[in-house]
């Protein structure tokens, strides 16, 4: 089994993650103001929760769209077969 594709995918994913988190960390304020850890944790937790909710909603919509597309495909398929003349030898 050739794992070259998988290895390249993993390398690209790792590179993307490094760039994403590097940009994210660079965008954070660098001030010396006191940070309340509990507030930061709660804010982070809320952000993560919203991201997960958004992701799940997107997955739900994608799955629903996929099912509707498949249903339409099969409906059209059977309708086209019914309209075509039957050839019996």
N, C-alpha and C positions, 0 to 999 in steps of 0.2 A: 504494500500500500504506500502510495506517495504522500508524504506529509509536508512537502515543500509548500503547498498552498496554505495549509494550516499554520505552518511556522511563519510564513510571510504575513498572514492575517494577524497572528499574535504580536508580531513585531510592530506592525502598523498600529494596532490597537494600543500597545504600550506607548508608542511614540505620541499618539493622539492624547492619551491620558496625561503624559508628562507636559505637553504643551498646554492642555486645558488647565491643569492645576497650577502650572507656572504662571499663566496669564491671570488666573483667579487670585493667586497669592500676591501678584504684583499689583492688583487693583485694590487690595485691602489697604485701609489707612495705616500709615506708619507712625502716627502720633504717639506721644508718650502718655496719653490720658489713661487713667485707671480703667481697667476692664472688669466688669462684674461677671465672673465666670458663670454664675447661675443664669443671668439674663442672656448671655451669649449662648449658653447651652440651649435654653428654651427657644431662642430665636432660631438657632440652627435646627432644632428638632421640628419646629413649625415649618421651616423651609423644606426640610426633607419630606415631611408629611404631605405638603402641597405638591412637591415634585412627584411623589409616588402616586398621589391621586390623579394628577394630570396624565401621568404615564398610563395608568390603568384605564382612564377614560379614553385615551387615544387608542390603546389596544382593543378596547371594547368596540369602538367605532370602526377600527380596521377589520376586526373579525366580522362585525355585522355587514360591512360593505362587501367583504369577501364572500360571505354566505349569500347575500342578495345577488351578487354577480354570478355565482355558480348556479343559483336557482334560475336566473334569467337565461343563462346559457342553456341549461337543460330544457327549460320550457321552449325556447326557440328551436332547439334540436328536435324535440318530439313534434313540435308543430310543423317544422319543415318536412319531416318524414311523413306525416299524415297528408300533407299537401302534394307530395310527389306521387306520380302514378306508380302503382304496384306492378312489378314485372314478374309474372309467374310462367315458368316454362314447363 
